Structure formats: structure tokens, C-alpha cells
Amino acid sequence: MAEVESGSSQKQSEEIEAMAAIYGEEWCVIDENAKIFCIRITDFMDDPKWTLCLQVMLPNEYPGTAPPVYQLNAPWLKGQERADISNSLEDIYVQNIGECILYQWVEKIRDALIQKSQLSEPGPEEKKKTEEEEVEVEDDPVLEHPPETPVNTLDLKVSESTPPETEDLPQVAHGVPITDRRSTFQAHVAPVVCPEQVKMVLGKLYENKKIASATHNIYAYRIFCEDKQTFLQDCEDDGETAAGGRLLHLMEVLNVKNVLVVVSRWYGGVLLGPDRFKHINNCARNILVEKNFTSTPEEPTKNMGKKKVKKDKKKNEH
């Protein structure tokens, strides 16, 4: 039983980090110790007409054997509409027992609000809120000024031999760097359809001296196998313990496919604690959304496929 609870606790922590990265300011921590959270959901991000607040409490048994305890809060929400939304959330839980479902719940509610907006009269007036800002950047920027603090050079594991002629090198996009207490994080993303392309992209990235000199290059990828209807996926911590698995979990929650995400971190000499995982996930989430790799919530997330997660190197944070 202790092992089950420990596993559930780890999944909860990873899901909470993923939700915070995905929804930004809309995700609110009510009571961290009691694991109570609230998220504001609207029909349309730019000009919301209908809004609903979903409050959830995560029991120790979630996601293993118990669902989240939830409450739907909206002044306009009445009997039948409340029942319809509640039934849809319970259906999602029943169809995904043992899996993290908060993302599916939020997007299911958003779908209901969008449908209500399209089929009914205008909703109550809403104050426009500032959405999580995503900075517009030039095409494929690479970090121009690495931190002044000297960093270690990676022991590159990717073969530098000539890639097979049958596979094309995918185009790589670079995200906006995030800097916190002299540590800098930057995400890179590329579409991939086979492990060979993953190696090619990693090799190409490591040709860049700034990226190769990063203290950590954390990566994860998910490739959808059409013939088997499963996902081939893998991740690498590169010394940032547990970071690769958390990055892969974010990609699972977003249900992205055929994509490789690499997050480079240049350590600045100040320990960041858990904040480093927040920055890694935020970097990854921003570039996946910006480059349109995120999937619609209707697509299945249940069968995540086989996971070939490597044994990560155990290092302390630095």
C-alpha cells in the first residue's frame, strides 16, 4: 500500500507541475498541503463570454484508485447544465481509471462553454484578463549571450557519423530563453517520426557551441506508431535528476506526438530548487504551443504506448 501511495504522490506532483505550466495564471493553489487547487476556465481566451471555476482536491489514492473531489462554481450554472458537465467528468474518470485526468477535465469543460457560447445568448459581461504572455520572437533564435559563469562541456552521447540518406533532418525551432537567478533555460523543438531523426536533431543541436556548453540538455520525445497505434517515447535527464521524466509527463498531458523537445540549462551558480522544474516545463510548454504541436483534447490519451525510459544519471542539482 505504501508503494501505491508513493507512486500516486509522484504522479500527483508531476501532474500539478504540468497543469501549472500549461495554464499559468489560470491555475491557482488554494491549499498546497491539502492538495486543493482551482482553475478558471473560459470559452474563448481573447473575448470570454462564459466562465467557470473548477476546484479540485486530490486524495492520496488519486490517480490510482480514486478520482479527484471536485466542485463546479459559476453563478449561471443551473441544474441540468451542472448535471451534464458532472456526468461528462465522471465518464472521463471511468474511461481513464488509474491515469491523471485533470487536463482532460479542464478541456472538456472548456468544450462545453464553447458550445454554450455558440448556441445560446451572450453570457454575462467579463472583465478581460491578461493571459499568460507569450513573447513573439524572430524565427529560430538561439541564445545570443550565454551566462558569464563558466559551465561544463557535455560528454555528447550522440553519434556524429553521417545520418542515413533515407531520413531528412527536421527543422529545429528555438524558444525564448528564461533567466532566473543567473540560470538560463531555453527550449528547442523539432518534428520527428523515428528514433533516427531524434539522433540527427540532437547531433545538429550539439554542433552549436552554446548548446553543447549547457550544464544540462534535458530532452524527451514521443513518436506515434500508426501500425501499432501506440507511442514510442523516451527521455533523458542529462544530470538534472527527474527532469526528463517530468518533461515527458508534460508532453503526455498535452498529448503531443511526433515531436522532440530539448531544454538547455546553463547553471548560474545559485540553486533554484523546485523552481528549475517549473522553468523547464514552462519553456517546453511555450514552444509546443507556439509551434502548434499541442493536440486537441478529444484525441485519445489513454494508451500512452510503450515507454523506453532510460536510467538517468543521478546527480545533485548544479
C-alpha positions as CSV (number, residue, x, y, z in Angstrom):
1,M,0.0,0.0,0.0
2,A,2.9,2.3,0.8
3,E,4.3,1.8,-2.7
4,V,1.0,2.6,-4.3
5,E,0.6,5.8,-2.3
6,S,4.2,6.8,-3.1
7,G,3.5,6.2,-6.8
8,S,0.3,8.2,-6.6
9,S,2.1,11.0,-4.9
10,Q,4.8,11.2,-7.6
11,K,2.1,11.2,-10.3
12,Q,0.2,14.0,-8.5
13,S,3.4,16.1,-8.2
14,E,4.1,15.7,-11.9
15,E,0.6,16.5,-12.9
16,I,0.4,19.6,-10.7
17,E,3.6,20.9,-12.3
18,A,2.3,20.1,-15.7
19,M,-1.0,21.9,-15.1
20,A,0.8,25.0,-13.7
21,A,3.0,25.1,-16.8
22,I,0.0,24.6,-19.2
23,Y,-2.4,27.1,-17.7
24,G,-0.2,29.7,-16.0
25,E,-2.1,32.3,-14.0
26,E,-5.4,30.5,-14.5
27,W,-4.1,27.7,-12.3
28,C,-4.3,28.6,-8.6
29,V,-3.1,26.8,-5.5
30,I,-5.7,27.1,-2.7
31,D,-4.1,24.8,-0.1
32,E,-0.8,23.1,-1.1
33,N,-0.8,20.8,1.9
34,A,-4.4,19.7,1.4
35,K,-3.8,19.5,-2.4
36,I,-6.7,21.8,-3.2
37,F,-6.4,23.7,-6.5
38,C,-8.7,25.9,-8.6
39,I,-8.6,26.7,-12.3
40,R,-10.5,29.4,-14.1
41,I,-11.9,28.1,-17.4
42,T,-13.3,30.3,-20.2
43,D,-14.9,29.6,-23.5
44,F,-12.6,31.9,-25.6
45,M,-9.3,33.1,-24.4
46,D,-9.4,36.5,-26.1
47,D,-13.0,37.5,-25.5
48,P,-14.6,35.3,-22.9
49,K,-18.4,35.1,-22.5
50,W,-18.8,32.2,-20.1
51,T,-16.5,31.4,-17.2
52,L,-16.5,28.5,-14.8
53,C,-14.1,27.8,-11.9
54,L,-13.2,24.1,-11.3
55,Q,-12.0,23.4,-7.8
56,V,-10.3,20.0,-7.1
57,M,-9.0,18.2,-4.1
58,L,-6.6,15.4,-4.8
59,P,-7.0,12.5,-2.4
60,N,-3.9,10.3,-1.6
61,E,-5.4,7.5,-3.7
62,Y,-5.6,9.6,-6.8
63,P,-4.9,8.7,-9.6
64,G,-4.6,5.1,-8.6
65,T,-7.9,4.1,-7.2
66,A,-9.9,7.3,-6.5
67,P,-11.0,10.3,-8.5
68,P,-10.4,14.0,-7.6
69,V,-13.0,15.5,-5.4
70,Y,-14.3,18.5,-7.4
71,Q,-16.7,21.5,-7.2
72,L,-18.1,23.5,-10.1
73,N,-18.5,27.2,-9.4
74,A,-20.4,29.6,-11.7
75,P,-23.3,31.9,-10.9
76,W,-25.1,30.9,-14.2
77,L,-24.6,27.1,-13.7
78,K,-28.0,25.5,-13.2
79,G,-29.4,22.0,-12.6
80,Q,-29.3,20.3,-16.0
81,E,-26.2,22.1,-17.2
82,R,-24.4,21.2,-13.9
83,A,-25.5,17.6,-14.2
84,D,-24.4,17.3,-17.8
85,I,-20.9,18.6,-17.0
86,S,-20.6,16.4,-13.9
87,N,-21.6,13.4,-15.9
88,S,-19.0,14.1,-18.6
89,L,-16.3,14.4,-16.0
90,E,-17.3,11.2,-14.3
91,D,-17.3,9.4,-17.7
92,I,-13.7,10.6,-18.3
93,Y,-12.7,9.2,-14.9
94,V,-14.3,5.8,-15.6
95,Q,-12.6,5.6,-19.0
96,N,-9.2,6.5,-17.6
97,I,-9.1,4.9,-14.2
98,G,-5.5,5.0,-12.8
99,E,-4.5,7.9,-15.0
100,C,-4.1,11.6,-14.5
101,I,-7.2,13.3,-15.8
102,L,-7.2,17.0,-14.7
103,Y,-6.2,18.2,-18.2
104,Q,-9.0,16.2,-19.8
105,W,-11.5,17.6,-17.3
106,V,-10.5,21.2,-17.9
107,E,-10.7,20.9,-21.7
108,K,-14.0,19.0,-21.5
109,I,-15.4,21.9,-19.5
110,R,-14.0,24.4,-22.0
111,D,-15.6,22.5,-24.8
112,A,-19.0,22.7,-23.0
113,L,-18.5,26.5,-22.5
114,I,-17.6,27.0,-26.2
115,Q,-20.7,25.0,-27.3
116,K,-22.8,27.1,-24.9
117,S,-21.4,30.3,-26.3
118,Q,-22.1,29.2,-29.9
119,L,-25.7,28.0,-29.2
120,S,-27.0,30.4,-26.6
121,E,-27.5,34.1,-25.8
122,P,-24.4,36.2,-24.9
123,G,-23.1,35.5,-21.4
124,P,-22.6,37.9,-18.6
125,E,-20.0,40.6,-19.1
126,E,-16.5,39.5,-18.3
127,K,-13.5,41.6,-17.5
128,K,-10.8,40.9,-19.9
129,K,-7.9,39.4,-18.1
130,T,-4.3,39.4,-19.1
131,E,-3.5,35.9,-20.4
132,E,-0.2,34.2,-19.8
133,E,2.1,36.3,-22.0
134,E,3.9,34.6,-24.8
135,V,6.7,36.7,-26.3
136,E,6.8,36.9,-30.1
137,V,10.3,36.2,-31.3
138,E,12.2,36.1,-34.5
139,D,12.4,32.8,-36.4
140,D,14.7,30.2,-34.8
141,P,16.6,32.4,-32.3
142,V,19.4,30.8,-30.4
143,L,20.6,32.2,-27.1
144,E,22.9,35.0,-28.0
145,H,24.6,35.6,-24.7
146,P,25.3,32.6,-22.5
147,P,25.7,33.2,-18.8
148,E,29.0,34.7,-17.7
149,T,29.6,31.8,-15.2
150,P,31.8,29.1,-16.7
151,V,29.9,25.9,-17.5
152,N,30.9,22.3,-18.1
153,T,31.0,20.8,-21.6
154,L,28.7,17.9,-22.1
155,D,30.0,14.4,-22.9
156,L,27.9,14.1,-26.1
157,K,26.4,10.7,-26.5
158,V,25.0,11.1,-30.0
159,S,27.0,9.6,-32.8
160,E,28.5,12.2,-35.2
161,S,28.5,9.7,-38.1
162,T,26.7,10.7,-41.3
163,P,23.0,10.1,-40.9
164,P,21.1,7.7,-43.2
165,E,20.2,9.3,-46.5
166,T,16.7,8.0,-46.2
167,E,15.9,10.4,-43.3
168,D,15.8,14.1,-43.7
169,L,17.0,16.4,-40.9
170,P,13.9,18.0,-39.4
171,Q,13.8,21.8,-38.9
172,V,14.6,22.9,-35.4
173,A,12.9,25.8,-33.7
174,H,14.3,27.6,-30.6
175,G,12.2,29.2,-27.8
176,V,12.6,32.3,-25.8
177,P,15.2,32.0,-23.0
178,I,14.0,32.2,-19.4
179,T,16.6,33.6,-16.8
180,D,16.2,33.2,-13.1
181,R,19.0,33.9,-10.6
182,R,21.7,33.7,-13.2
183,S,20.5,30.3,-14.6
184,T,19.2,30.4,-18.1
185,F,16.8,27.9,-19.7
186,Q,15.9,27.6,-23.4
187,A,13.8,25.1,-25.3
188,H,14.3,23.6,-28.7
189,V,11.7,21.6,-30.7
190,A,11.6,19.6,-33.9
191,P,9.1,17.3,-35.6
192,V,10.4,13.6,-35.6
193,V,8.9,10.4,-36.9
194,C,11.6,7.9,-36.0
195,P,14.4,7.5,-33.4
196,E,17.0,8.1,-36.2
197,Q,15.6,11.6,-36.6
198,V,15.9,12.2,-32.9
199,K,19.6,11.4,-33.1
200,M,20.0,13.6,-36.1
201,V,18.4,16.6,-34.3
202,L,20.4,16.1,-31.1
203,G,23.6,15.9,-33.2
204,K,22.6,19.1,-35.0
205,L,21.9,20.9,-31.8
206,Y,25.2,19.8,-30.2
207,E,27.0,21.4,-33.2
208,N,26.0,24.7,-31.6
209,K,28.8,25.6,-29.1
210,K,26.4,27.4,-26.8
211,I,24.0,24.5,-26.6
212,A,26.8,22.0,-26.3
213,S,28.2,24.0,-23.4
214,A,25.0,23.9,-21.4
215,T,25.2,22.4,-18.0
216,H,22.2,20.1,-18.8
217,N,20.4,19.3,-22.1
218,I,17.2,17.6,-20.9
219,Y,15.1,16.0,-23.7
220,A,12.0,13.9,-24.3
221,Y,10.3,12.7,-27.4
222,R,7.0,11.0,-28.4
223,I,6.5,9.2,-31.7
224,F,3.2,7.8,-32.7
225,C,3.4,4.4,-34.4
226,E,0.5,4.2,-36.8
227,D,0.7,0.5,-37.4
228,K,0.6,-0.5,-33.7
229,Q,-1.5,2.6,-32.5
230,T,1.0,3.1,-29.7
231,F,3.6,5.7,-28.7
232,L,7.3,5.2,-28.8
233,Q,8.7,7.6,-26.2
234,D,11.9,8.2,-24.3
235,C,13.6,10.9,-22.1
236,E,16.9,11.9,-20.7
237,D,17.8,13.9,-17.5
238,D,21.4,14.6,-18.5
239,G,22.2,15.0,-14.9
240,E,19.2,17.1,-13.8
241,T,17.6,14.4,-11.8
242,A,14.0,13.6,-12.7
243,A,13.8,16.5,-15.2
244,G,13.4,14.2,-18.2
245,G,10.5,12.2,-16.8
246,R,8.7,15.4,-15.8
247,L,9.2,16.8,-19.3
248,L,7.8,13.6,-20.8
249,H,4.8,13.8,-18.5
250,L,4.1,17.3,-19.6
251,M,4.1,16.0,-23.2
252,E,1.8,13.2,-22.3
253,V,-0.7,15.6,-20.6
254,L,-0.6,17.8,-23.7
255,N,-1.0,14.7,-25.9
256,V,1.7,15.8,-28.3
257,K,3.1,13.4,-30.9
258,N,5.9,13.1,-33.4
259,V,8.0,15.7,-31.6
260,L,11.3,16.1,-29.8
261,V,11.8,18.8,-27.1
262,V,15.2,19.7,-25.7
263,V,15.6,22.1,-22.8
264,S,19.1,23.5,-22.3
265,R,20.0,24.9,-18.9
266,W,23.1,27.0,-18.2
267,Y,23.7,26.9,-14.4
268,G,24.4,30.3,-12.9
269,G,25.8,29.3,-9.5
270,V,22.6,29.7,-7.5
271,L,20.5,26.7,-6.6
272,L,16.9,27.1,-7.7
273,G,15.3,24.1,-6.0
274,P,11.9,23.0,-7.5
275,D,11.7,26.2,-9.5
276,R,14.1,24.7,-12.0
277,F,11.4,22.1,-13.0
278,K,8.8,25.0,-13.4
279,H,11.1,26.8,-15.8
280,I,11.9,23.6,-17.8
281,N,8.2,22.8,-18.2
282,N,7.3,26.4,-19.0
283,C,10.0,26.6,-21.7
284,A,8.7,23.4,-23.2
285,R,5.1,24.2,-23.0
286,N,5.5,27.7,-24.6
287,I,7.4,26.4,-27.6
288,L,5.0,23.5,-28.1
289,V,2.0,25.8,-28.1
290,E,3.8,28.4,-30.3
291,K,4.7,25.9,-32.9
292,N,1.3,24.2,-32.9
293,F,2.4,20.8,-31.6
294,T,-0.3,20.6,-29.0
295,S,-3.3,18.3,-29.8
296,T,-7.0,18.8,-29.3
297,P,-8.4,17.3,-26.1
298,E,-10.6,14.9,-28.0
299,E,-7.7,12.9,-29.2
300,P,-7.1,9.7,-27.1
301,T,-4.6,10.0,-24.2
302,K,-5.4,6.7,-22.6
303,N,-3.0,4.4,-24.4
304,M,0.3,6.1,-24.0
305,G,2.2,3.2,-25.5
306,K,5.4,1.6,-24.5
307,K,7.8,3.8,-22.5
308,K,11.5,3.1,-23.1
309,V,12.7,5.5,-20.4
310,K,16.4,5.3,-19.9
311,K,18.1,5.0,-16.5
312,D,19.0,8.6,-15.8
313,K,22.3,9.7,-14.3
314,K,22.0,10.5,-10.6
315,K,23.5,13.9,-9.9
316,N,22.7,16.6,-7.5
317,E,21.4,19.9,-8.9
318,H,24.1,22.0,-10.4
